[in-house]
Amino acid sequence: LRNHGGRTGNGTNGRTTITCSDGLVVSFSQCRLSQNGTGEGRGQIPCILYATSSPDLDCVVPPPPNVADSLRQATITIVRSVLQIASELVERARDVCRELDPHALLGKSHLFGSLLPLLLSQLGPVAASTPQSAVEVLNIVKQVLP
């Protein structure tokens, strides 16, 4: 993983190991290829999200509220961006494929068959998290509907 771009925030006094309540252990170690001064105790990973087979298990170290807000906003931004690209793709397909049904053609793609359903499934929990997020999710749905 290589980070390119402008300066970004980072954390200090990080942990080398995190143990979650389901027994998952996440370990961080020094990368000999790192050239930006990051390592086990200082870096740019504020939170790691993963799914368990039991939804009622909570990680021992929950993310701080500001991280949760950032993750919600990032999810909304990603979904909005992908939906915008998907809408543009449908419009272009309509223009190019006049003889073919663009929905049948695009429905076989990974974008419409896998990625969009997966992204849209993440909007329910985001919408339920805060009133502001619910309004943003409703605006996204409003933009997508014909």
ROSE-4610 file (N, C-alpha, C; in Angstrom, 1 decimal, always signed):
// ROSE-4610
residu = [L/L/L/R/R/R/N/N/N/H/H/H/G/G/G/G/G/G/R/R/R/T/T/T/G/G/G/N/N/N/G/G/G/T/T/T/N/N/N/G/G/G/R/R/R/T/T/T/T/T/T/I/I/I/T/T/T/C/C/C/S/S/S/D/D/D/G/G/G/L/L/L/V/V/V/V/V/V/S/S/S/F/F/F/S/S/S/Q/Q/Q/C/C/C/R/R/R/L/L/L/S/S/S/Q/Q/Q/N/N/N/G/G/G/T/T/T/G/G/G/E/E/E/G/G/G/R/R/R/G/G/G/Q/Q/Q/I/I/I/P/P/P/C/C/C/I/I/I/L/L/L/Y/Y/Y/A/A/A/T/T/T/S/S/S/S/S/S/P/P/P/D/D/D/L/L/L/D/D/D/C/C/C/V/V/V/V/V/V/P/P/P/P/P/P/P/P/P/P/P/P/N/N/N/V/V/V/A/A/A/D/D/D/S/S/S/L/L/L/R/R/R/Q/Q/Q/A/A/A/T/T/T/I/I/I/T/T/T/I/I/I/V/V/V/R/R/R/S/S/S/V/V/V/L/L/L/Q/Q/Q/I/I/I/A/A/A/S/S/S/E/E/E/L/L/L/V/V/V/E/E/E/R/R/R/A/A/A/R/R/R/D/D/D/V/V/V/C/C/C/R/R/R/E/E/E/L/L/L/D/D/D/P/P/P/H/H/H/A/A/A/L/L/L/L/L/L/G/G/G/K/K/K/S/S/S/H/H/H/L/L/L/F/F/F/G/G/G/S/S/S/L/L/L/L/L/L/P/P/P/L/L/L/L/L/L/L/L/L/S/S/S/Q/Q/Q/L/L/L/G/G/G/P/P/P/V/V/V/A/A/A/A/A/A/S/S/S/T/T/T/P/P/P/Q/Q/Q/S/S/S/A/A/A/V/V/V/E/E/E/V/V/V/L/L/L/N/N/N/I/I/I/V/V/V/K/K/K/Q/Q/Q/V/V/V/L/L/L/P/P/P]
num = [1/1/1/2/2/2/3/3/3/4/4/4/5/5/5/6/6/6/7/7/7/8/8/8/9/9/9/10/10/10/11/11/11/12/12/12/13/13/13/14/14/14/15/15/15/16/16/16/17/17/17/18/18/18/19/19/19/20/20/20/21/21/21/22/22/22/23/23/23/24/24/24/25/25/25/26/26/26/27/27/27/28/28/28/29/29/29/30/30/30/31/31/31/32/32/32/33/33/33/34/34/34/35/35/35/36/36/36/37/37/37/38/38/38/39/39/39/40/40/40/41/41/41/42/42/42/43/43/43/44/44/44/45/45/45/46/46/46/47/47/47/48/48/48/49/49/49/50/50/50/51/51/51/52/52/52/53/53/53/54/54/54/55/55/55/56/56/56/57/57/57/58/58/58/59/59/59/60/60/60/61/61/61/62/62/62/63/63/63/64/64/64/65/65/65/66/66/66/67/67/67/68/68/68/69/69/69/70/70/70/71/71/71/72/72/72/73/73/73/74/74/74/75/75/75/76/76/76/77/77/77/78/78/78/79/79/79/80/80/80/81/81/81/82/82/82/83/83/83/84/84/84/85/85/85/86/86/86/87/87/87/88/88/88/89/89/89/90/90/90/91/91/91/92/92/92/93/93/93/94/94/94/95/95/95/96/96/96/97/97/97/98/98/98/99/99/99/100/100/100/101/101/101/102/102/102/103/103/103/104/104/104/105/105/105/106/106/106/107/107/107/108/108/108/109/109/109/110/110/110/111/111/111/112/112/112/113/113/113/114/114/114/115/115/115/116/116/116/117/117/117/118/118/118/119/119/119/120/120/120/121/121/121/122/122/122/123/123/123/124/124/124/125/125/125/126/126/126/127/127/127/128/128/128/129/129/129/130/130/130/131/131/131/132/132/132/133/133/133/134/134/134/135/135/135/136/136/136/137/137/137/138/138/138/139/139/139/140/140/140/141/141/141/142/142/142/143/143/143/144/144/144/145/145/145/146/146/146]
x = [+0.9/+0.0/+0.9/+0.7/+1.5/+0.6/+0.8/+0.0/+0.7/+0.0/+0.5/-0.4/+0.2/-0.6/+0.0/-0.8/-0.4/-0.3/+0.1/+0.2/-1.1/-1.1/-2.3/-2.1/-3.1/-3.0/-2.5/-2.0/-1.6/-1.7/-1.7/-1.8/-0.5/-0.4/+0.8/+0.4/+1.3/+1.1/+0.1/+0.2/-0.6/-0.3/-1.2/-1.0/-0.4/+0.4/+1.0/+0.0/-0.9/-1.8/-3.2/-4.2/-5.6/-6.3/-6.9/-7.7/-9.2/-10.0/-11.4/-12.1/-13.4/-14.1/-14.4/-14.3/-14.5/-13.2/-12.1/-10.9/-9.9/-10.4/-9.6/-8.5/-7.2/-6.1/-5.5/-5.4/-4.9/-3.5/-2.5/-1.1/-0.5/+0.2/+0.9/+2.4/+3.2/+4.6/+5.3/+6.5/+7.3/+7.5/+7.4/+7.6/+9.0/+9.9/+11.2/+11.2/+10.1/+10.0/+9.4/+9.0/+8.4/+9.5/+9.2/+10.1/+9.5/+8.3/+7.7/+7.6/+8.4/+8.4/+7.3/+6.5/+5.4/+5.9/+5.2/+5.6/+4.5/+4.9/+3.8/+3.2/+4.0/+3.4/+2.9/+3.2/+2.8/+2.4/+1.2/+0.8/-0.5/-1.2/-2.3/-3.5/-3.6/-4.8/-5.6/-6.7/-7.5/-8.4/-8.8/-9.8/-9.8/-10.0/-10.2/-11.6/-12.4/-13.7/-13.6/-14.3/-14.4/-15.8/-16.2/-17.5/-17.2/-18.1/-18.0/-19.2/-19.2/-20.4/-21.5/-21.1/-22.1/-22.2/-23.3/-23.4/-23.5/-23.7/-23.8/-22.4/-21.3/-20.0/-19.5/-18.9/-18.3/-16.8/-16.1/-14.6/-14.3/-13.2/-12.8/-12.5/-11.9/-11.5/-12.4/-13.5/-14.4/-13.7/-14.1/-13.5/-14.0/-13.2/-13.7/-14.8/-15.7/-16.8/-16.4/-15.4/-15.0/-14.6/-14.0/-13.7/-14.9/-15.9/-17.2/-17.9/-17.8/-18.4/-17.7/-16.4/-15.6/-15.9/-16.0/-16.3/-17.7/-18.7/-20.0/-20.0/-19.3/-19.2/-18.4/-17.4/-16.6/-17.5/-18.3/-19.2/-20.2/-20.8/-21.8/-21.1/-19.9/-19.1/-18.8/-18.4/-18.1/-19.3/-20.4/-21.7/-22.1/-22.1/-22.6/-21.7/-20.4/-19.5/-19.7/-19.9/-20.1/-21.4/-22.5/-23.8/-23.8/-23.0/-22.9/-22.3/-21.2/-20.5/-21.5/-22.2/-23.1/-24.2/-24.7/-25.8/-25.2/-24.0/-23.4/-23.2/-22.8/-22.6/-23.9/-25.0/-26.3/-26.7/-26.5/-26.8/-26.0/-24.7/-23.8/-24.2/-24.6/-25.0/-26.3/-27.2/-28.4/-28.1/-27.2/-26.8/-26.1/-25.2/-24.4/-25.2/-25.9/-26.5/-28.0/-28.4/-29.8/-30.5/-29.8/-30.5/-30.6/-29.7/-29.6/-30.3/-30.7/-31.3/-30.1/-29.8/-28.6/-28.7/-29.9/-30.1/-29.7/-30.1/-29.7/-28.2/-27.7/-26.2/-25.4/-25.8/-25.0/-25.3/-26.5/-26.8/-25.9/-25.2/-24.3/-22.9/-22.7/-21.4/-21.2/-20.0/-19.7/-20.2/-20.1/-20.6/-22.0/-22.9/-24.3/-24.7/-24.0/-24.4/-23.8/-22.7/-22.0/-21.8/-21.0/-20.6/-21.7/-22.6/-23.8/-24.6/-25.0/-25.8/-25.0/-23.7/-23.0/-22.9/-22.6/-22.6/-23.9/-25.0/-26.3/-26.7/-26.2/-26.6/-25.9/-24.9/-24.3/-25.0/-25.9/-26.6/-27.6/-28.2/-29.2/-28.6/-27.5/-26.9/-26.4/-25.9/-25.4/-26.6/-27.7/-28.9/-29.5/-29.4/-29.9/-29.0/-27.8/-26.8/-27.1/-27.4/-27.7/-28.7/-29.5/-30.5/-29.9/-28.7/-28.0/-27.7/-27.2/-26.9/-28.1/-29.2/-30.5/-30.9/-30.8/-31.1/-30.2/-28.9/-28.0/-28.3/-28.6/-29.0/-30.2/-31.2/-32.5/-32.2/-31.3/-30.9/-30.3/-29.4/-28.8/-29.8/-30.8/-31.8/-32.7/-33.0/-33.7/-33.0/-31.7/-31.0/-31.0/-31.0/-30.9/-32.2/-33.3/-34.6/-34.9/-35.6/-36.0/-37.0]
y = [-1.2/+0.0/+1.2/+2.1/+3.3/+4.5/+5.5/+6.7/+7.8/+8.3/+9.4/+10.6/+11.8/+13.0/+14.0/+15.0/+16.0/+15.4/+16.3/+15.9/+15.6/+14.6/+14.1/+14.1/+14.0/+13.8/+12.4/+12.3/+11.0/+10.9/+9.7/+9.5/+9.1/+9.3/+8.9/+8.0/+7.4/+6.5/+5.4/+4.9/+3.8/+2.5/+1.5/+0.2/-0.7/-1.7/-2.6/-3.8/-4.0/-5.1/-4.7/-5.1/-4.9/-6.2/-6.5/-7.8/-7.4/-8.0/-7.7/-8.8/-8.5/-9.4/-10.8/-10.9/-12.2/-12.9/-12.4/-13.1/-12.7/-11.9/-11.4/-10.6/-10.8/-10.0/-9.4/-8.0/-7.3/-6.8/-7.1/-6.7/-5.8/-4.8/-3.9/-4.0/-4.0/-4.1/-3.1/-2.8/-1.9/-2.4/-1.6/-1.9/-1.3/-2.2/-1.7/-0.7/-0.7/+0.1/+1.5/+1.7/+3.0/+4.1/+5.2/+6.3/+7.6/+7.5/+8.7/+8.8/+8.0/+8.1/+7.4/+6.7/+5.9/+4.6/+4.0/+2.7/+2.2/+1.3/+0.7/+1.8/+2.7/+3.7/+5.0/+5.2/+6.5/+6.1/+6.5/+6.2/+6.9/+6.3/+6.9/+6.0/+5.1/+4.2/+4.4/+5.3/+5.6/+4.5/+3.6/+2.6/+1.5/+0.3/-0.8/-1.4/-1.4/-2.0/-3.4/-4.3/-5.7/-6.3/-7.3/-8.0/-9.3/-9.6/-10.9/-11.7/-12.9/-13.7/-13.5/-12.8/-12.4/-10.9/-10.3/-8.8/-8.2/-8.9/-8.3/-8.2/-8.6/-8.4/-7.1/-6.4/-5.1/-5.2/-4.4/-4.4/-3.8/-4.3/-3.8/-2.3/-1.9/-0.5/+0.2/+0.8/+1.4/+2.7/+3.1/+4.3/+5.5/+6.6/+7.8/+8.4/+9.2/+9.8/+10.5/+11.3/+12.0/+11.1/+9.9/+8.9/+8.3/+8.0/+7.5/+8.4/+9.7/+10.7/+10.8/+10.7/+10.7/+9.5/+8.3/+7.1/+7.2/+7.8/+7.9/+8.9/+10.0/+10.9/+10.3/+9.5/+8.9/+7.9/+7.1/+6.2/+6.9/+8.0/+8.8/+9.3/+9.8/+10.4/+9.3/+8.2/+7.1/+6.6/+6.4/+6.0/+7.0/+8.3/+9.4/+9.4/+9.2/+9.2/+8.1/+6.9/+5.7/+5.8/+6.2/+6.4/+7.4/+8.5/+9.5/+8.8/+8.1/+7.4/+6.4/+5.7/+4.7/+5.3/+6.5/+7.2/+7.7/+8.2/+8.7/+7.5/+6.4/+5.2/+4.8/+4.8/+4.4/+5.4/+6.7/+7.7/+7.5/+7.2/+7.0/+5.7/+4.7/+3.4/+3.6/+4.5/+4.8/+5.4/+6.3/+7.0/+6.1/+5.3/+4.4/+3.2/+2.6/+1.3/+1.5/+2.1/+2.4/+1.1/+0.1/-1.1/-2.1/-2.0/-2.9/-2.3/-3.1/-2.6/-2.3/-1.1/-0.8/-1.4/-1.5/-2.1/-3.6/-4.3/-5.7/-5.9/-5.0/-5.0/-4.7/-3.6/-3.1/-4.0/-4.6/-5.4/-6.6/-7.0/-8.1/-7.7/-6.4/-5.9/-6.0/-6.0/-6.1/-4.8/-3.7/-2.4/-2.5/-3.0/-3.0/-4.3/-5.4/-6.7/-6.9/-6.3/-6.5/-5.2/-4.3/-3.1/-2.2/-1.9/-1.0/-1.7/-2.9/-3.5/-3.5/-3.8/-3.8/-2.4/-1.4/+0.0/+0.4/+0.1/+0.5/-0.2/-1.4/-2.1/-1.4/-0.6/+0.1/+1.4/+1.9/+3.1/+3.0/+1.9/+1.7/+2.0/+1.4/+1.7/+3.1/+3.7/+5.1/+6.0/+5.8/+6.6/+6.5/+5.4/+5.2/+5.8/+6.2/+6.6/+8.0/+9.0/+10.4/+11.0/+11.9/+12.6/+13.2/+13.9/+14.5/+13.5/+12.3/+11.2/+10.7/+10.6/+10.2/+11.1/+12.4/+13.4/+13.3/+13.1/+12.9/+11.7/+10.6/+9.3/+9.5/+10.2/+10.5/+11.3/+12.3/+13.1/+12.2/+11.3/+10.4/+9.6/+9.0/+8.2/+9.0/+10.3/+11.2/+11.4/+11.6/+11.9/+10.7/+9.5/+8.3/+7.9/+8.2/+7.8/+8.7/+8.1/+8.8/+9.9]
z = [+0.0/+0.0/+0.0/-0.9/-1.0/-1.1/-0.2/-0.1/-1.0/-1.9/-2.8/-2.5/-2.6/-2.5/-1.5/-1.1/-0.1/+1.3/+2.2/+3.6/+4.2/+5.0/+5.7/+7.2/+7.9/+9.4/+9.7/+10.9/+11.4/+12.9/+13.4/+14.8/+15.4/+16.7/+17.5/+18.6/+19.2/+20.4/+20.0/+18.8/+18.3/+19.0/+18.8/+19.4/+18.3/+18.8/+17.8/+17.7/+18.6/+18.5/+19.1/+18.4/+18.9/+18.9/+20.0/+20.1/+20.2/+19.3/+19.3/+20.1/+20.5/+21.4/+20.8/+19.4/+18.8/+18.7/+19.2/+19.2/+18.1/+17.1/+16.0/+16.6/+16.2/+16.6/+15.3/+15.4/+14.3/+14.8/+14.1/+14.5/+13.4/+13.9/+13.0/+13.2/+12.1/+12.3/+11.3/+11.6/+10.8/+9.4/+8.4/+7.0/+6.7/+6.2/+5.9/+4.6/+3.9/+2.7/+3.1/+4.3/+4.7/+4.7/+4.0/+3.9/+4.5/+5.1/+5.6/+7.1/+7.8/+9.3/+10.0/+9.3/+10.0/+10.4/+11.4/+11.9/+12.8/+13.7/+14.6/+15.5/+16.0/+16.9/+16.3/+15.0/+14.4/+12.9/+12.6/+11.2/+10.8/+9.8/+9.2/+9.1/+10.0/+10.0/+11.2/+11.1/+12.3/+12.8/+11.9/+12.3/+11.2/+11.6/+10.6/+10.9/+9.8/+9.8/+9.3/+9.9/+9.4/+9.9/+9.2/+9.5/+10.3/+11.2/+11.9/+11.6/+12.0/+11.7/+12.7/+13.8/+14.8/+14.9/+14.5/+14.5/+15.9/+17.0/+18.3/+19.0/+18.3/+18.9/+18.6/+19.7/+19.5/+19.7/+18.9/+19.1/+20.4/+21.1/+22.4/+22.3/+21.2/+21.1/+20.0/+20.5/+19.5/+18.9/+17.7/+17.1/+17.9/+18.0/+18.6/+17.8/+18.4/+17.7/+16.4/+16.4/+15.2/+14.1/+14.4/+13.4/+12.8/+13.7/+13.2/+12.3/+12.6/+11.7/+10.4/+10.4/+9.2/+8.4/+9.0/+8.2/+7.6/+8.3/+7.8/+6.5/+6.7/+5.6/+4.4/+4.7/+3.6/+2.9/+3.6/+3.0/+2.1/+2.5/+1.7/+0.5/+0.6/-0.5/-1.5/-1.1/-2.0/-2.8/-2.0/-2.7/-3.7/-3.3/-4.2/-5.4/-5.3/-6.5/-7.4/-6.8/-7.7/-8.4/-7.6/-8.3/-9.4/-9.2/-10.3/-11.5/-11.3/-12.5/-13.1/-12.3/-12.8/-13.6/-13.2/-13.9/-15.2/-15.2/-16.5/-17.4/-16.9/-17.8/-18.4/-17.7/-18.2/-19.3/-19.1/-20.1/-21.4/-21.2/-22.4/-23.1/-22.4/-23.0/-23.8/-23.3/-24.0/-25.3/-25.3/-26.6/-27.6/-27.1/-28.0/-28.4/-27.5/-27.8/-28.1/-29.1/-29.4/-29.8/-30.4/-30.8/-29.6/-28.7/-27.5/-26.3/-25.4/-24.1/-23.2/-22.9/-22.0/-20.6/-20.1/-18.8/-18.8/-19.8/-19.9/-20.1/-20.9/-21.1/-19.9/-19.2/-18.1/-16.8/-16.8/-15.6/-15.5/-16.5/-16.4/-15.9/-15.8/-15.4/-13.8/-13.4/-11.9/-11.2/-11.9/-11.3/-10.9/-11.8/-11.5/-10.8/-11.0/-10.4/-9.0/-8.7/-7.4/-6.6/-7.2/-6.5/-6.0/-6.9/-6.5/-5.4/-5.5/-4.4/-3.1/-3.2/-1.9/-1.3/-2.1/-1.6/-1.1/-1.8/-1.3/+0.0/+0.2/+1.4/+2.6/+2.4/+3.5/+3.9/+3.1/+3.3/+4.5/+4.7/+5.8/+7.1/+7.5/+8.8/+8.9/+7.8/+7.8/+8.0/+7.3/+7.5/+8.9/+9.5/+10.9/+12.0/+11.6/+12.6/+13.1/+12.2/+12.7/+11.8/+12.3/+11.4/+10.2/+10.3/+9.2/+8.1/+8.5/+7.6/+6.9/+7.6/+7.0/+5.9/+6.1/+5.1/+3.9/+4.1/+3.0/+2.2/+2.9/+2.2/+1.4/+1.9/+1.2/+0.0/+0.1/-1.1/-2.2/-1.7/-2.7/-3.4/-2.7/-3.3/-4.2/-3.8/-4.7/-6.0/-6.0/-7.2/-8.1/-7.6/-8.4/-9.0/-8.3/-8.9/-10.1/-11.1/-12.3/-12.0]
